[in-house]
Structures are given as C-alpha cells and as structure tokens.
Amino acid sequence: MNEDFLTLFNWKKSIRLRLLGSLLFSLIVSILGTSAINLFFNFVLPQIVMSQVFGLISSFLSCIFFFFLIFFFLMRHIVHHMQTLADGLMAIAKGNLEYRVPLSSQDELGVVAQNINYMAEQLQNMMRRERQLETSKMELITHVSHDLRTPLTSIIGYLNLLKNDDYQDLDEHKRYIVNAFNKSQQLKKLIDDLFEYTRLTSGEVNLSFRQIDLNGLLEQIVTEFEPIAQELSLTVKKEWGQTPAFAHVDVEKFVRAVDNLLMNALKFSHKPGEIAIRLEERDNRLVLAVENWANPITQDQEKLLFERFYKAEPSRRDRDMPSGAGLGLSIASHIVELHGGRMGLKHKSGHFTFFIELPRADSRTKYKGSDEFI
C-alpha cells in the first residue's frame, strides 16, 4: 500500500515537473523564435515600414502561435498516454475486467498503467472468488439438505410405525426404537460435523495449545479404537518408540483429526485386514501415519479426498459403517493446518498412507490463527 502511494506521489511530481519544463521551454523558444523572425524580416525587407502597434500585435500573435505549437509537440505523448489511461479506467469501471491498458512506455505513466492492470486483475480474482463462494454456498445447502433428509426420513418412518402401533410383537417394537435411535445418532453426527467444519473454515475457532507427548496421547486414542476395529475383523499394528515426542497441540481438536483418520481407515479397509499406525520424527517434525489396504482409486479421486462432501464410490463403502457427510478428512485437514502442519496421502495399488506432519515443540513455527510460537 505504501509503495502504491509512493508511486502515485512520484507520478504526480514527475507530471508537474514535465508540465513546468514544457511551459518554460515553449515560452523561451517562442520568444526567441519570434525575435528571430522579426530580425529576419527587418533585414530582408527593410523597406516595409510597420507601425509600432502592428509590430507588437504581430509579434505577440507569433509568440502565442509558436508557444502552443511547441507545447503541444512536447506534451502530445503525455496527453496520448493520459487518454489511454482514462479509456482503460472507463472500460474497467463499466465491468470489462478482461481489459488491460497497453504498456507502451517504461516511465511513470507506464508504472501507472501497470498498477491499473494489477487493479483489474485483483478485481477479477475477487469477483471469481465471490462466484466460487456463492457456488460453494449453494453446494453446501444442497449436500446438507440431502444428507440430513435421509436419516430424518427414516426416523419419521419408524416413529410413524410406533405411533400407529404398526408392529407385530415386542421384539419388532424394540427393533424400531433401536433403528430410530441409530438414525438419530447418525443425524447428530452429521450436524456436529457440519458445525465443526463451519467453525474451522470461518476462522472463528480458538485453539488452546499445550505441550503434549504424542506417544502417550496416541496410545490412549488407539486403546479406545482397537475394540471397534476387532469387531470388524481388523487388527491394529502400533509402531512408535518409547522416547517422548512433544508437540504443541489443542488436545480436543487433534484427537478429532486422528479419530477421523482412523474411522476413515476403519470404513474402507479390506476385512479381514490390518491398520498400521506409525509415529516417527523427521527433520524436527513429527509424522503420524495411518496405513491400510483398500480398493484402489484414481489420481483424480485422490485429489478430491480432502474436499468437503466428497464421498468414495459405493464399492468402497463398508455396509457395516454408517454413511457420513464426507466432511471427516476435510475437517482433519483443516485442524492440522491450524496446528501449523500439513496432511497428505500416499497411495499405490490400494495401499493407502494418510499422514500428519507437525512441528516439534522446540521448533520456531508460528501456528496459523494463533499468536503462540513453538
């Protein structure tokens, strides 16, 4: 911003100096030229006797003529560029953000033309982002409406059967209640995921960082995860050392990110199978990896895995796991970014490795969205 003001100030100063110089030069040349013409006529045609008044008038008119002629010759380049800049600004003001001012000089006016083109490019990018945001909002409404309607319709159906006593025995009555409860839990999870995603992407979340040994935290998470995996014929392989691996994390949010990774592996892994969880240190960064085997996906699908509302094709879904809103990996990715880290995927022939990289507690990394340094 300061550079733009400095450029504008220098441009105005340069134009004023050019204008003043052109005025002085035109005035001096016109006076000298008029004097030279008068001397020439007096020398060549001495017999012509002109009155003093007529001589002064002719000299004044000659001086004015030469002055404007020379001044126009000197300023025509600047006037042409000023007109070009004015036309460009008018075209941009009318909404033609594709228009670019021609860069025909490298002086201060050329810098102004570059700034005008930069302004048009920024406005174009801003309009593009606004259109993308509007499209994103419409997609959000569409996906949320669809994902919330499915379990809600089931709940209404079961409750309607119970209200009308449309069941044969107590076992069927209990089954309707259990199904309605499970659908309500699925509905709650969808709403929680949506609320969490909205908070993370809006920048309204405030993280509370603490120095935590990730080995111990990961041990607690996996201990709670193992019984669920065993029910689905999956074994959990733990690979991390005994040396403390300290990092500054918001425990609640980080646990949410790791849990989303584990549930993703749980949902899509071949069964029976194995899920490997590794934690190691690389160049002052801690790397947490979750590996599993599942049906291969394409490179285009890999790029979409961290996008919101993206769901794998039905062939990769596990029938024993409830379908989500496609926000799990996106939420995990945003949480990791807020921790100053990154999240990624390595995939080859059905072997998936989702990884989280975080700086160690002694690294000088500024967390995004926080004033704390670690």
C-alpha positions as a Markdown table, in Angstrom:
| # | Residue | x | y | z |
|---|---|---|---|---|
| 1 | Met | 0.0 | 0.0 | 0.0 |
| 2 | Asn | 2.8 | 2.4 | 0.9 |
| 3 | Glu | 4.6 | 1.6 | -2.4 |
| 4 | Asp | 1.4 | 2.4 | -4.3 |
| 5 | Phe | 1.1 | 5.8 | -2.6 |
| 6 | Leu | 4.8 | 6.5 | -3.2 |
| 7 | Thr | 4.4 | 5.6 | -6.9 |
| 8 | Leu | 1.3 | 7.9 | -7.2 |
| 9 | Phe | 3.2 | 10.7 | -5.5 |
| 10 | Asn | 6.3 | 10.3 | -7.8 |
| 11 | Trp | 4.0 | 10.1 | -10.8 |
| 12 | Lys | 2.3 | 13.4 | -9.9 |
| 13 | Lys | 5.6 | 15.0 | -9.1 |
| 14 | Ser | 7.0 | 13.9 | -12.5 |
| 15 | Ile | 4.0 | 15.1 | -14.4 |
| 16 | Arg | 4.2 | 18.5 | -12.7 |
| 17 | Leu | 7.9 | 18.8 | -13.5 |
| 18 | Arg | 7.3 | 17.8 | -17.1 |
| 19 | Leu | 4.5 | 20.3 | -17.4 |
| 20 | Leu | 6.6 | 23.1 | -15.9 |
| 21 | Gly | 9.6 | 22.3 | -18.0 |
| 22 | Ser | 7.5 | 22.2 | -21.2 |
| 23 | Leu | 5.9 | 25.5 | -20.3 |
| 24 | Leu | 9.2 | 27.2 | -19.7 |
| 25 | Phe | 10.8 | 25.6 | -22.8 |
| 26 | Ser | 7.9 | 26.6 | -25.0 |
| 27 | Leu | 7.9 | 30.1 | -23.7 |
| 28 | Ile | 11.6 | 30.6 | -24.2 |
| 29 | Val | 11.7 | 29.1 | -27.7 |
| 30 | Ser | 8.6 | 31.0 | -28.8 |
| 31 | Ile | 10.1 | 34.3 | -27.7 |
| 32 | Leu | 13.4 | 33.6 | -29.3 |
| 33 | Gly | 11.7 | 32.4 | -32.4 |
| 34 | Thr | 9.6 | 35.5 | -32.7 |
| 35 | Ser | 12.6 | 37.7 | -32.2 |
| 36 | Ala | 14.5 | 35.8 | -34.8 |
| 37 | Ile | 11.6 | 36.1 | -37.3 |
| 38 | Asn | 11.3 | 39.9 | -36.7 |
| 39 | Leu | 15.1 | 40.3 | -37.2 |
| 40 | Phe | 14.9 | 38.3 | -40.4 |
| 41 | Phe | 12.1 | 40.4 | -41.9 |
| 42 | Asn | 13.8 | 43.6 | -40.8 |
| 43 | Phe | 17.0 | 42.5 | -42.5 |
| 44 | Val | 15.4 | 41.1 | -45.7 |
| 45 | Leu | 12.6 | 43.6 | -46.2 |
| 46 | Pro | 13.8 | 46.8 | -44.6 |
| 47 | Gln | 11.6 | 48.8 | -47.0 |
| 48 | Ile | 8.5 | 47.6 | -45.2 |
| 49 | Val | 7.6 | 50.1 | -42.6 |
| 50 | Met | 5.2 | 48.8 | -40.0 |
| 51 | Ser | 3.6 | 50.8 | -37.3 |
| 52 | Gln | 4.7 | 50.1 | -33.7 |
| 53 | Val | 1.3 | 48.8 | -32.7 |
| 54 | Phe | 1.1 | 46.4 | -35.7 |
| 55 | Gly | 4.5 | 45.2 | -34.9 |
| 56 | Leu | 3.7 | 44.4 | -31.3 |
| 57 | Ile | 0.5 | 42.7 | -32.2 |
| 58 | Ser | 2.2 | 40.5 | -34.9 |
| 59 | Ser | 5.0 | 39.7 | -32.5 |
| 60 | Phe | 2.5 | 38.7 | -29.7 |
| 61 | Leu | 0.5 | 36.5 | -32.1 |
| 62 | Ser | 3.6 | 34.9 | -33.4 |
| 63 | Cys | 4.8 | 34.2 | -29.9 |
| 64 | Ile | 1.4 | 32.7 | -28.9 |
| 65 | Phe | 1.4 | 30.5 | -32.0 |
| 66 | Phe | 4.9 | 29.2 | -31.5 |
| 67 | Phe | 4.2 | 28.7 | -27.8 |
| 68 | Phe | 1.2 | 26.4 | -28.3 |
| 69 | Leu | 2.7 | 24.6 | -31.3 |
| 70 | Ile | 5.9 | 23.7 | -29.3 |
| 71 | Phe | 3.9 | 23.0 | -26.1 |
| 72 | Phe | 1.6 | 20.6 | -27.9 |
| 73 | Phe | 4.5 | 18.9 | -29.6 |
| 74 | Leu | 6.2 | 18.3 | -26.2 |
| 75 | Met | 3.0 | 17.2 | -24.4 |
| 76 | Arg | 1.3 | 15.1 | -27.1 |
| 77 | His | 3.0 | 12.0 | -25.8 |
| 78 | Ile | 1.8 | 12.5 | -22.2 |
| 79 | Val | -1.7 | 13.5 | -23.4 |
| 80 | His | -2.0 | 10.4 | -25.5 |
| 81 | His | -1.0 | 8.2 | -22.6 |
| 82 | Met | -3.4 | 10.0 | -20.2 |
| 83 | Gln | -6.2 | 9.4 | -22.7 |
| 84 | Thr | -5.2 | 5.8 | -22.9 |
| 85 | Leu | -5.3 | 5.5 | -19.1 |
| 86 | Ala | -8.6 | 7.3 | -19.0 |
| 87 | Asp | -10.2 | 5.0 | -21.6 |
| 88 | Gly | -8.8 | 1.9 | -19.7 |
| 89 | Leu | -10.2 | 3.1 | -16.4 |
| 90 | Met | -13.6 | 3.8 | -18.0 |
| 91 | Ala | -13.6 | 0.3 | -19.6 |
| 92 | Ile | -12.8 | -1.3 | -16.3 |
| 93 | Ala | -15.4 | 0.8 | -14.4 |
| 94 | Lys | -18.0 | -0.4 | -16.9 |
| 95 | Gly | -17.3 | -4.0 | -15.8 |
| 96 | Asn | -14.9 | -5.2 | -18.5 |
| 97 | Leu | -12.3 | -6.7 | -16.1 |
| 98 | Glu | -10.6 | -8.5 | -19.0 |
| 99 | Tyr | -9.4 | -5.2 | -20.4 |
| 100 | Arg | -5.7 | -4.3 | -19.9 |
| 101 | Val | -4.1 | -1.0 | -20.6 |
| 102 | Pro | -1.3 | -1.2 | -23.2 |
| 103 | Leu | 2.2 | -0.8 | -21.8 |
| 104 | Ser | 3.8 | 1.5 | -24.4 |
| 105 | Ser | 6.4 | 3.2 | -22.1 |
| 106 | Gln | 8.6 | 2.5 | -19.1 |
| 107 | Asp | 8.3 | 5.8 | -17.4 |
| 108 | Glu | 6.0 | 6.9 | -14.6 |
| 109 | Leu | 2.9 | 6.6 | -16.8 |
| 110 | Gly | 3.9 | 3.1 | -17.7 |
| 111 | Val | 4.0 | 2.3 | -13.9 |
| 112 | Val | 0.5 | 3.8 | -13.6 |
| 113 | Ala | -0.7 | 1.6 | -16.4 |
| 114 | Gln | 0.9 | -1.5 | -14.7 |
| 115 | Asn | -0.9 | -0.6 | -11.5 |
| 116 | Ile | -4.2 | -0.2 | -13.3 |
| 117 | Asn | -3.8 | -3.6 | -14.9 |
| 118 | Tyr | -2.9 | -5.1 | -11.5 |
| 119 | Met | -6.0 | -3.5 | -10.0 |
| 120 | Ala | -8.1 | -5.0 | -12.8 |
| 121 | Glu | -6.5 | -8.4 | -12.2 |
| 122 | Gln | -7.2 | -8.2 | -8.4 |
| 123 | Leu | -10.8 | -7.2 | -9.1 |
| 124 | Gln | -11.2 | -10.1 | -11.5 |
| 125 | Asn | -9.8 | -12.5 | -8.9 |
| 126 | Met | -12.1 | -11.1 | -6.2 |
| 127 | Met | -15.1 | -11.5 | -8.5 |
| 128 | Arg | -14.0 | -15.0 | -9.3 |
| 129 | Arg | -13.7 | -15.8 | -5.6 |
| 130 | Glu | -17.1 | -14.4 | -4.9 |
| 131 | Arg | -18.6 | -16.5 | -7.6 |
| 132 | Gln | -16.9 | -19.6 | -6.2 |
| 133 | Leu | -18.1 | -18.7 | -2.7 |
| 134 | Glu | -21.6 | -18.3 | -4.0 |
| 135 | Thr | -21.4 | -21.7 | -5.8 |
| 136 | Ser | -19.9 | -23.2 | -2.7 |
| 137 | Lys | -22.8 | -22.0 | -0.6 |
| 138 | Met | -25.3 | -23.5 | -3.0 |
| 139 | Glu | -23.4 | -26.8 | -2.9 |
| 140 | Leu | -23.3 | -26.6 | 0.9 |
| 141 | Ile | -27.1 | -26.2 | 1.1 |
| 142 | Thr | -27.7 | -29.0 | -1.5 |
| 143 | His | -25.4 | -31.5 | 0.2 |
| 144 | Val | -26.6 | -30.7 | 3.7 |
| 145 | Ser | -30.2 | -30.9 | 2.7 |
| 146 | His | -29.7 | -34.3 | 1.1 |
| 147 | Asp | -27.5 | -35.8 | 3.9 |
| 148 | Leu | -29.9 | -34.6 | 6.7 |
| 149 | Arg | -33.0 | -35.7 | 4.9 |
| 150 | Thr | -32.0 | -39.3 | 4.6 |
| 151 | Pro | -31.8 | -40.2 | 8.3 |
| 152 | Leu | -34.6 | -37.8 | 9.2 |
| 153 | Thr | -36.9 | -39.6 | 6.8 |
| 154 | Ser | -36.0 | -42.9 | 8.4 |
| 155 | Ile | -36.7 | -41.6 | 11.9 |
| 156 | Ile | -40.0 | -40.2 | 10.9 |
| 157 | Gly | -40.9 | -43.5 | 9.3 |
| 158 | Tyr | -40.1 | -45.6 | 12.4 |
| 159 | Leu | -41.8 | -43.1 | 14.7 |
| 160 | Asn | -44.9 | -43.2 | 12.5 |
| 161 | Leu | -45.0 | -47.0 | 12.7 |
| 162 | Leu | -44.7 | -46.8 | 16.5 |
| 163 | Lys | -47.4 | -44.1 | 16.7 |
| 164 | Asn | -49.8 | -46.3 | 14.8 |
| 165 | Asp | -48.9 | -49.4 | 16.7 |
| 166 | Asp | -47.9 | -51.0 | 13.4 |
| 167 | Tyr | -45.7 | -53.8 | 14.8 |
| 168 | Gln | -46.3 | -57.5 | 15.4 |
| 169 | Asp | -44.6 | -58.1 | 18.7 |
| 170 | Leu | -42.4 | -56.5 | 21.4 |
| 171 | Asp | -39.2 | -57.6 | 19.6 |
| 172 | Glu | -40.3 | -55.7 | 16.4 |
| 173 | His | -41.3 | -52.7 | 18.6 |
| 174 | Lys | -37.8 | -52.7 | 20.2 |
| 175 | Arg | -36.1 | -53.0 | 16.8 |
| 176 | Tyr | -38.0 | -50.0 | 15.5 |
| 177 | Ile | -36.8 | -48.0 | 18.6 |
| 178 | Val | -33.2 | -49.1 | 18.1 |
| 179 | Asn | -33.2 | -48.2 | 14.4 |
| 180 | Ala | -34.8 | -44.8 | 15.1 |
| 181 | Phe | -32.1 | -44.2 | 17.8 |
| 182 | Asn | -29.3 | -45.2 | 15.5 |
| 183 | Lys | -30.6 | -42.9 | 12.8 |
| 184 | Ser | -30.9 | -40.0 | 15.3 |
| 185 | Gln | -27.2 | -40.6 | 16.3 |
| 186 | Gln | -26.3 | -40.5 | 12.6 |
| 187 | Leu | -28.2 | -37.3 | 12.2 |
| 188 | Lys | -26.4 | -35.8 | 15.2 |
| 189 | Lys | -23.1 | -36.8 | 13.8 |
| 190 | Leu | -23.9 | -35.1 | 10.5 |
| 191 | Ile | -24.9 | -31.9 | 12.3 |
| 192 | Asp | -21.8 | -32.0 | 14.5 |
| 193 | Asp | -19.5 | -32.5 | 11.5 |
| 194 | Leu | -21.2 | -29.6 | 9.7 |
| 195 | Phe | -21.0 | -27.3 | 12.7 |
| 196 | Glu | -17.3 | -28.2 | 13.2 |
| 197 | Tyr | -16.5 | -27.7 | 9.5 |
| 198 | Thr | -18.2 | -24.3 | 9.5 |
| 199 | Arg | -16.3 | -23.2 | 12.6 |
| 200 | Leu | -12.9 | -24.3 | 11.2 |
| 201 | Thr | -13.3 | -22.7 | 7.8 |
| 202 | Ser | -14.8 | -19.4 | 9.1 |
| 203 | Gly | -11.8 | -18.7 | 11.4 |
| 204 | Glu | -13.9 | -18.4 | 14.5 |
| 205 | Val | -12.3 | -21.3 | 16.3 |
| 206 | Asn | -9.7 | -20.5 | 19.0 |
| 207 | Leu | -7.3 | -23.3 | 19.8 |
| 208 | Ser | -5.8 | -23.9 | 23.2 |
| 209 | Phe | -2.3 | -25.2 | 22.7 |
| 210 | Arg | -0.5 | -27.4 | 25.2 |
| 211 | Gln | 2.8 | -29.3 | 25.1 |
| 212 | Ile | 1.8 | -32.9 | 24.8 |
| 213 | Asp | 3.7 | -36.2 | 24.4 |
| 214 | Leu | 2.1 | -37.6 | 21.2 |
| 215 | Asn | 3.2 | -41.1 | 22.1 |
| 216 | Gly | 1.1 | -41.1 | 25.2 |
| 217 | Leu | -1.8 | -39.4 | 23.6 |
| 218 | Leu | -1.7 | -41.8 | 20.6 |
| 219 | Glu | -1.7 | -44.7 | 23.0 |
| 220 | Gln | -4.9 | -43.6 | 24.6 |
| 221 | Ile | -6.6 | -43.0 | 21.2 |
| 222 | Val | -5.6 | -46.4 | 19.8 |
| 223 | Thr | -6.6 | -48.2 | 23.1 |
| 224 | Glu | -10.2 | -46.9 | 22.6 |
| 225 | Phe | -10.1 | -47.7 | 18.8 |
| 226 | Glu | -8.9 | -51.3 | 19.0 |
| 227 | Pro | -12.2 | -52.9 | 20.2 |
| 228 | Ile | -14.1 | -51.2 | 17.4 |
| 229 | Ala | -11.6 | -52.5 | 14.9 |
| 230 | Gln | -11.6 | -56.0 | 16.3 |
| 231 | Glu | -15.4 | -56.2 | 15.9 |
| 232 | Leu | -14.9 | -55.6 | 12.1 |
| 233 | Ser | -12.1 | -58.2 | 11.8 |
| 234 | Leu | -9.3 | -55.6 | 11.7 |
| 235 | Thr | -6.1 | -55.8 | 13.7 |
| 236 | Val | -4.2 | -52.7 | 14.7 |
| 237 | Lys | -0.4 | -52.5 | 14.4 |
| 238 | Lys | 1.3 | -49.9 | 16.6 |
| 239 | Glu | 4.7 | -48.6 | 15.6 |
| 240 | Trp | 6.2 | -45.9 | 17.8 |
| 241 | Gly | 9.1 | -45.7 | 20.3 |
| 242 | Gln | 9.3 | -45.0 | 24.0 |
| 243 | Thr | 11.1 | -41.7 | 23.6 |
| 244 | Pro | 8.7 | -38.8 | 24.3 |
| 245 | Ala | 7.7 | -36.9 | 21.1 |
| 246 | Phe | 6.5 | -33.5 | 22.3 |
| 247 | Ala | 4.4 | -31.1 | 20.2 |
| 248 | His | 2.1 | -28.2 | 20.9 |
| 249 | Val | -1.5 | -29.2 | 20.1 |
| 250 | Asp | -5.0 | -28.5 | 21.0 |
| 251 | Val | -5.8 | -31.9 | 22.5 |
| 252 | Glu | -9.5 | -31.9 | 21.7 |
| 253 | Lys | -9.1 | -30.8 | 18.1 |
| 254 | Phe | -6.1 | -33.0 | 17.5 |
| 255 | Val | -7.8 | -36.1 | 18.8 |
| 256 | Arg | -10.7 | -35.3 | 16.5 |
| 257 | Ala | -8.3 | -35.2 | 13.5 |
| 258 | Val | -6.7 | -38.5 | 14.4 |
| 259 | Asp | -10.1 | -40.1 | 15.1 |
| 260 | Asn | -11.3 | -39.0 | 11.7 |
| 261 | Leu | -8.3 | -40.7 | 10.1 |
| 262 | Leu | -8.8 | -43.9 | 12.0 |
| 263 | Met | -12.5 | -44.0 | 11.2 |
| 264 | Asn | -11.8 | -43.5 | 7.5 |
| 265 | Ala | -9.4 | -46.5 | 7.6 |
| 266 | Leu | -11.9 | -48.5 | 9.5 |
| 267 | Lys | -14.7 | -47.8 | 7.0 |
| 268 | Phe | -12.8 | -48.5 | 3.8 |
| 269 | Ser | -10.2 | -51.2 | 4.8 |
| 270 | His | -10.4 | -54.7 | 3.4 |
| 271 | Lys | -11.8 | -57.0 | 6.0 |
| 272 | Pro | -10.3 | -59.0 | 7.5 |
| 273 | Gly | -7.2 | -56.8 | 7.3 |
| 274 | Glu | -4.7 | -54.7 | 9.2 |
| 275 | Ile | -4.4 | -51.0 | 10.1 |
| 276 | Ala | -0.9 | -49.8 | 10.9 |
| 277 | Ile | -0.3 | -46.7 | 12.9 |
| 278 | Arg | 3.2 | -45.2 | 13.0 |
| 279 | Leu | 4.7 | -42.1 | 14.7 |
| 280 | Glu | 8.3 | -41.0 | 13.9 |
| 281 | Glu | 10.5 | -38.0 | 13.8 |
| 282 | Arg | 11.8 | -36.5 | 10.5 |
| 283 | Asp | 13.9 | -33.2 | 10.4 |
| 284 | Asn | 12.4 | -31.7 | 13.6 |
| 285 | Arg | 8.9 | -32.7 | 12.5 |
| 286 | Leu | 6.7 | -35.4 | 13.9 |
| 287 | Val | 5.0 | -37.6 | 11.3 |
| 288 | Leu | 1.9 | -39.7 | 12.2 |
| 289 | Ala | 0.9 | -42.2 | 9.5 |
| 290 | Val | -2.2 | -44.4 | 9.2 |
| 291 | Glu | -1.8 | -47.2 | 6.7 |
| 292 | Asn | -4.4 | -49.6 | 5.4 |
| 293 | Trp | -5.3 | -51.7 | 2.3 |
| 294 | Ala | -8.5 | -50.9 | 0.4 |
| 295 | Asn | -9.8 | -50.8 | -3.2 |
| 296 | Pro | -7.6 | -48.6 | -5.4 |
| 297 | Ile | -8.8 | -45.2 | -6.5 |
| 298 | Thr | -7.8 | -42.9 | -9.4 |
| 299 | Gln | -5.5 | -39.9 | -9.2 |
| 300 | Asp | -8.5 | -37.6 | -9.7 |
| 301 | Gln | -10.2 | -39.2 | -6.7 |
| 302 | Glu | -7.1 | -38.8 | -4.6 |
| 303 | Lys | -7.2 | -35.0 | -5.2 |
| 304 | Leu | -10.8 | -34.9 | -4.1 |
| 305 | Leu | -10.4 | -36.9 | -0.9 |
| 306 | Phe | -9.8 | -33.8 | 1.3 |
| 307 | Glu | -12.5 | -31.8 | -0.4 |
| 308 | Arg | -15.7 | -31.3 | 1.6 |
| 309 | Phe | -18.7 | -33.5 | 0.9 |
| 310 | Tyr | -16.6 | -35.8 | -1.3 |
| 311 | Lys | -17.6 | -39.5 | -0.7 |
| 312 | Ala | -16.0 | -42.6 | -2.1 |
| 313 | Glu | -17.9 | -44.6 | -4.7 |
| 314 | Pro | -20.3 | -47.2 | -3.3 |
| 315 | Ser | -17.9 | -50.0 | -4.0 |
| 316 | Arg | -15.5 | -48.7 | -1.4 |
| 317 | Arg | -18.1 | -48.2 | 1.4 |
| 318 | Asp | -18.5 | -50.7 | 4.1 |
| 319 | Arg | -22.1 | -51.8 | 4.7 |
| 320 | Asp | -21.5 | -52.1 | 8.4 |
| 321 | Met | -20.4 | -48.5 | 8.8 |
| 322 | Pro | -22.9 | -45.6 | 8.6 |
| 323 | Ser | -22.5 | -43.2 | 5.7 |
| 324 | Gly | -21.2 | -39.8 | 6.6 |
| 325 | Ala | -21.4 | -36.4 | 5.1 |
| 326 | Gly | -18.0 | -36.6 | 3.5 |
| 327 | Leu | -16.5 | -34.0 | 5.9 |
| 328 | Gly | -14.2 | -36.2 | 8.0 |
| 329 | Leu | -11.0 | -35.8 | 6.1 |
| 330 | Ser | -11.7 | -32.2 | 5.3 |
| 331 | Ile | -12.2 | -31.4 | 9.0 |
| 332 | Ala | -9.0 | -33.3 | 9.9 |
| 333 | Ser | -7.0 | -31.4 | 7.2 |
| 334 | His | -8.2 | -28.0 | 8.5 |
| 335 | Ile | -7.3 | -28.9 | 12.1 |
| 336 | Val | -3.8 | -29.9 | 11.1 |
| 337 | Glu | -3.3 | -26.7 | 9.1 |
| 338 | Leu | -4.4 | -24.7 | 12.2 |
| 339 | His | -1.6 | -26.5 | 14.1 |
| 340 | Gly | 1.0 | -25.3 | 11.6 |
| 341 | Gly | 1.3 | -28.7 | 10.0 |
| 342 | Arg | 0.1 | -30.5 | 6.8 |
| 343 | Met | -1.9 | -33.5 | 6.0 |
| 344 | Gly | -1.5 | -35.7 | 2.9 |
| 345 | Leu | -1.9 | -39.1 | 1.2 |
| 346 | Lys | 0.4 | -41.6 | -0.4 |
| 347 | His | -1.5 | -44.2 | -2.5 |
| 348 | Lys | -0.2 | -47.1 | -4.6 |
| 349 | Ser | -2.3 | -50.0 | -5.9 |
| 350 | Gly | -4.7 | -49.9 | -3.0 |
| 351 | His | -2.1 | -49.3 | -0.2 |
| 352 | Phe | -3.2 | -46.0 | 1.5 |
| 353 | Thr | -1.0 | -44.0 | 3.8 |
| 354 | Phe | -2.6 | -40.9 | 5.3 |
| 355 | Phe | 0.0 | -38.8 | 7.2 |
| 356 | Ile | 0.0 | -35.8 | 9.5 |
| 357 | Glu | 3.1 | -33.7 | 9.9 |
| 358 | Leu | 3.5 | -31.4 | 12.9 |
| 359 | Pro | 6.5 | -29.3 | 14.1 |
| 360 | Arg | 8.2 | -30.5 | 17.3 |
| 361 | Ala | 7.7 | -28.4 | 20.4 |
| 362 | Asp | 11.2 | -26.9 | 20.1 |
| 363 | Ser | 10.6 | -25.7 | 16.5 |
| 364 | Arg | 10.2 | -22.0 | 15.8 |
| 365 | Thr | 7.0 | -22.3 | 13.8 |
| 366 | Lys | 4.1 | -19.9 | 14.1 |
| 367 | Tyr | 0.7 | -21.6 | 14.3 |
| 368 | Lys | -1.8 | -20.3 | 11.8 |
| 369 | Gly | -4.6 | -18.4 | 13.6 |
| 370 | Ser | -2.6 | -18.2 | 16.9 |
| 371 | Asp | 0.0 | -15.8 | 18.4 |
| 372 | Glu | 1.9 | -18.6 | 20.1 |
| 373 | Phe | 5.3 | -19.6 | 18.9 |
| 374 | Ile | 6.8 | -23.1 | 19.4 |
